[in-house]
Amino acid sequence: MTSKQTLLRGRVLSFTAEPQGPEDTSAYEFIEDGALLVADGMILAKGSYDTLAPQAAGAEVIDHRPHILMAGFIDTHLHFPQVQVIASWGSQLLEWLNNYTFPEEVRFADAGHSAEMAGHFFDLLTSHGTTTAVAYCSVHKTSAETYFTEAARRNMRMIGGKVLMDRNAPEGLLDTPLSGYDDTKELIAKYHGKGRGMYAITPRFAITSTPGQMEMAGALVQEHPECYVQTHLSENHDEIAFTAELYPQARDYLDVYQSYGLLTEKMLLGHSIHLQPREIDALAETKAKPVFCPTSNLFLGSGLFDDAGLRSRGITNAIATDIGAGTSYSMLQTLNEGYKVLQLQNQKLHPLRAFHWITRGNAVALGLEDKIGTLDAGTEADIVVLDSRATPAMDLRMQRAETLSEELFILQTLGDDRAIAQTYAAGKPMKPAA
């Protein structure tokens, strides 16, 4: 029996490589009157509407013209328990954690609260065009369970993990090296590779883990090379100094993770701003991935991420919102602020590279470009529909836009959830019709 097919019509933009500049038209495919044939959560075909329509007899046609169809956005670093912490005033990293974040995360011990927040969290992601995210849950096993349960209910490809933290946090937020290990093993067995769920082993950061716990985290990475690893690195000068006190034997901050065997090409290192030359060498050698979190870095006054410097060493940088120190769920607004952070360092972020970054680029960082991040036939039908005229200001500016690059730059500078006309996760619309 043939499954029901859907033909999505619109202006189709899909990347095949990272654009090297404004003129690099070989890095993407843009079809002015394009279509995607979708069934069973997968993209069956991509092409011009005239070519695909005859093949799709009986398919439901959804006409999104004149909007752009693009791969769903991928957010590589954010915190699920911080949905009610976003927009908390006036601290730098360590005070911000102690004053706002830790008290909030204690509430996620309660399964009912955690499940309610998971519903809001996923609604906010999809309303902003995000179809895959890599999230930190709280220390409580129940927070990871509600996260993965909600992801499965929506059939979304999501990555996450309960944080490991056994010191320098309130009593209600501490595990032990053994309980953290046992809980993580159980969660991996239950959720990794089940449906579209994937697990990230998650020592929060060096400050909140004892050497004993780091050792356990290293054991988990050895036992589960199929899982991701996520943590934080060199976000703030006080954090770096405190880490050096706690780990006096480490050559530098990154060496804390490296010495326990955590550095692999599946490791995502949030922030990675204030790096030493040896740390950059180690990132290049191990292929671990720094994650640029522009709105958060500006909000907490942490510093400026050196994208070009790291890229020149062959390092693959991901980009992310970092909710809740990040100030928007929108990957468009993340690009907007990222552009400015790079401008301050005389680095350029062309809109073609920007949109590659939040789709195929982040998929490459996750090693998932065969599944998500493009609109290729045989990949998962995670799709975002972009409306470049969503607001009066955008509409007015669009009247003078003449190229695709100009249109994309308008979306990344002026766009937010209003510019997301629809989000499809595994081919299912996630946004209520306007």
N, C-alpha and C positions, 0 to 999 in steps of 0.2 A: 504494500500500500504506500503510495507516494505521500510524503508529508506536505503540509500546506506551505506553499512558497510565497514569499513577499518580494516585490520588486520596488526598491527605493530609488526614486528618480531625483536628480539634482546635479549640481556641479561637483564633480568628484575629484578630490585631491588626495593622492597617496604617495608616500616617499619610498624610494628604493635605496637611497644612500643619504649620507649627510651632505647637504648642499655646501659647497665650498665658497659660495659667494652669490651675489645677486644674479649673475648671468648663468649660473649652473643649472640649466634646465634638464640636464641628464639625470639629476638626482631625484626627480619626482615625475609623476604623471598627473596631468590635469585635463579632465574631460568636461568641456563646457556643458554639454547635454549628456550627462553620464547616468549610469544606473548600477545598482548592486542587487544581485539575486541572492536571497537569503532563505535558508530553511534549516530547521533543527539546530538553531544557534550558530550556524556556520555560514560563511560567505561562499556561495557556489560559483559565482562568476562576477567579474567587474568589466565594464566596457561602456560603449556608447549606448544610449537608450534605443536607438534604431536597430542596433545589432542584437541586444538582449531581449527586447520586447517580443519578437517572434518566438524565441526559445522559451519564453515564460508564459505561454498560454495558460490561462486559468489562475495565474498568480494574482494576489491582491497588489494593486499598484498604489503606492503612496507617493504623491508628487510633492517633493520638498523644494522645487524651484521657487525663487532663484537662490536658495541657500546652498552652502557648501557642505558636502558630506566628507567627513574626515574620520580617521581612526579615533576611537575614544581616548580621552586623556589618561595619562598614567602618572600618579603621584607617588614618589618613592620614599617619602619620609613624613609621617604625621602621627599624632597621638590621639587615639580613640577616646581616652578618658578626659581629654581636655576640651570637649565641646562646650562646656560652660565656663571655661577659663579664658577663652579668646577675648581680647579687648580688656585685659586687666592692667591697670595703670602703673607705670612708673618704676620698674626695677630692672636691674641687670640680671644675668642668668641665675646665679645661686640664690639671691634674695627672692627672685621670681618663683623659683621652684619651691622654696620654703614657705613663702607667704601665700601663694595661690595654688600651685599645682599639686603639691603633696596633700594638703587638706582636701582637695577635690577628689583626688584619686582614691582616698580612703573609702569614699562612698561606693566604689565599684566592687566592694566585697559583697554587696547586696545584689542578688541575681535579678530581682525585679527592676531595680534602678538601672543596672547594666543593660538589660534587655530594652528598656524604654529609650535609653540614650543611643543604643545601637540603631534603633529605628530612625531616630533623628539624624544620626551620623551618616547613614547610607542615603537618606533622602537628600542631605546637603551635598554629598559627593555627586550623585547623579544629576541633581538640578544644576550643578556647575560643569557638567560634561565629563566628569571623571568616572571611568569604568573599572580601573584597577588601581589599588593603593597598597602601600606597604606600611602597616600601622604597628605602633607600640600599643599593647593593651596595658592594664595595670598589673600589679604583682599577683593579683588574685586569679586563680585558674578560671573562676567563673566568668571573668571579663573576657578572656580569650574564647571561652565556650559560646558566650552570647554573640561575640563578633563573628565567629565562623558560622554559627547557626543562621544569623541574619544574612550573611554573604551567600550561603547555600540556598536560602529561601528565595533570593533574588537571582540566583545562578550567575554570580559575578566572580571573576577571577581576582581573588584577594589574597594577600600575603600578610601574615601577622604573627605575633607571639606575645606571650606573657613576659613582662620584664623580670629579670633576675636582679634582686637588690637586697642585700643583707646588712647594710650599715648606712649611717648618715641620712636617715629618713625616720619619720614617725613610726611608732610601734606597729600601728595598723597597716604599714606598708612594707614590712620586712618578711622575707622568707629566710631559709637557711640554705647553705650549699646543697644539702641533701634533699630538702623538700623542693627546692627550685629544680634540681636535676630530675627528681621523680615526676613532678608536675609536667615538666617539659617533655619528658619521654612519653608520658600518657597523652599529652596534647598532640604530639607528632603522630603517634599511632592512630589517633582518632581523626585527625583533620588533614594531615599532609597528603596530597595526592588523591584526596577523596573529592569527587566532583571537580570543582575548579579551585579548591583551597590549597594553599601552600604555606609552609611554616617557616618562620624566621626565629632562630635562636637569638635571644635578646637580653644580653647583659646591658643594663641601662646605660651606665658609663662607669669609668674606673672608680670614681668617687663613691659610688653606692655599692660596690662589690669588693669583698675581702679577697685576698689572694686565694683562699680556699674555694671561694665561689668561682673565681676566674679559672681555677684548675678544673672545676666541674664543667664550666662552659666549654673549655677546651676539649674535655672528654666527649661532650655532646657533639661538638663539631666533627671530631674524629669518627664518632659512631654514626653520624647522620650527614655525610657529605652532600646528600641530595637537598638538604635544607639551606636556606639563606641564613646569614648572620647579620644582625644590625646593632649598632651602638652609636655613640657620639664621640667626636674627636675635636679637640682644639677649637672650641667655639669662643672661649672667653679667657682673658689673661689670668684672672683669679682662679678659674677652673684648672688651668694648666699648672699654676703654682701649687694648688692644693693636691693635685694628682702627683706631682713630684715629691711632695712631703709624704704621701701615703705609700708611694712606690719608689723609695730612694734608690733602689738598685737598677731601675729602668733607665735606659739611655735617653729616652724622651717619652712623650705621651703615647705615641703609637706603639712603642716597644712594650708597653704594658700588655696590649692585645697580642702583639706579635710573639712575645715570649711564652704566651700560653697557647699558641697554635691557632689563634682565631683568624689570622689573616689569610683569606683565600679570595679567588675571583668572585665568590658569591657573597662577599662582605660589603655592606653598605655603611659608610661612615659619615653620619650627619655632620654638616658644617665644614670641618677640615679647613679652617681659615688661617690660623697662625701656625704654619708648618715649618719645621726645620729641614735643611737640605737632606739629612739622612732619612727623614720620614717620607719625603717626596721620592727618594730612591726606592724605598721599600714599597711604596704604593705602585710605582712603575713596575717593579720586579714581581710583586705578588698579584697584580691586576685587581686589587681591591678598589672599590668605587667610592670616591668622595661624593657627597650629595650637597649641592648648592641650595640654600634655603633663604632666598633674598629678603622676603618680607619679614621673616623672623630676625635675620641678622641686623636689619635696619631698626626694627622695633626694640630689640634689646640692646642696641648699640654695640653689637659684638665685633663687627669689622667687615671688611670687603673680601669676598672670595676671588681668588686669582684664577679664573677660568682659563685664560690663555696660557698662563705659565704652566699649569698642570697639563693642559692639552698638548703643549709643545713637548712634553715628556712621554707622550703616548698614553696618558691616563684617560680613562673614560669617566667623565663627570655626569652624574645624574642631577636632576633638578626637582624641587619639591616645595610644598606649601609650609610644612612644619606647623600645622595647627597644633596647639593653640598659641604658641608664641608667634607663629605666622598669623597674619591679619586677614587672610582671605582664603576661602575654600577654592577659589578660582585659579586654575592653572594659567588663565589669560592674565590675571592680575599678578601672578607670580612672574610671568614673562615681562610684564610692564615694569615691575620693580627690579627684576634681574637686569633688564636693559640699562637702568639707571646706575645700578651698582657697577656694571662693567664700564659705563660711560665715565664714571669717576676715576677709572684706571686707564682711560684711553683705549679701552677694548670695545669692540663692536659686536652687537648681536643682531644680525640681519633677520628679518621676519621669516624667511624661508628656513633658516637654521633654527630659529625659535620654535616654529611649529613642528619641525622634525624632532626637536629635543623632547617635547612633551608627548610625542607619539612613538615613532620608531626608535628615537634616540634612547628614551628611558627603557623601552623594550629590550634594546641591545644591552644596556647596562644590567638588566635582569636576566639576560640570556633567553628571552622569551619572544624574540622577533619572528620566530616561526609560528607563533600562536596569536600574538596581539601586536598592535602598533602600526600595522599596515592595513590595507583593504584588499590584500591578495586573496585570490580564490584558495580555499582550504584553510583559511585562518578563522578565528572566532569572530562572530558578528557583533563586535563592540564598536559602536559607531556614534559619532556626535554630529549634530546638524547645526551649523553656525549661521546666524542671521546678522549680517554686517550692518544692517540698518535698524537694529533693535531699539535704539533710543533716538530722540530728536537730534542730539549732538552727533551721533554716528551717522544718521541719515544725511544731515547737512554736510558733513565731511565727505561722505561717499559720493556726493554729487560731483566732486572734483577728482575722485580717484580714477586712475586710468589703467592701472596694472594690478595683477594678482598680488604682488608684493605690497603695494600700497594698501590694498584691501585687508591683507593679513595684519599689517602694522596697525591699522585702525582697530581691528578686533583685539589685538594684544594690548593696545594702549587704552582704549575706551571701553572694551568689552568686559562683561561679568556674567552672572547667571542669566541676565535678560537676553544675552546674545546666544544662549543655548536654546534653540527652538525645540530640539528633542535629543534625548540620549537613549541609545539602544544598548542593552546588555544581553549578550547571546541572542540578539535579534528581537528582543522584547522591548517595547517603549517603556521608559522609566519615568517620564515626566508627564504629569496630567496635561491634556490638551488645553491650550490657551483659550 
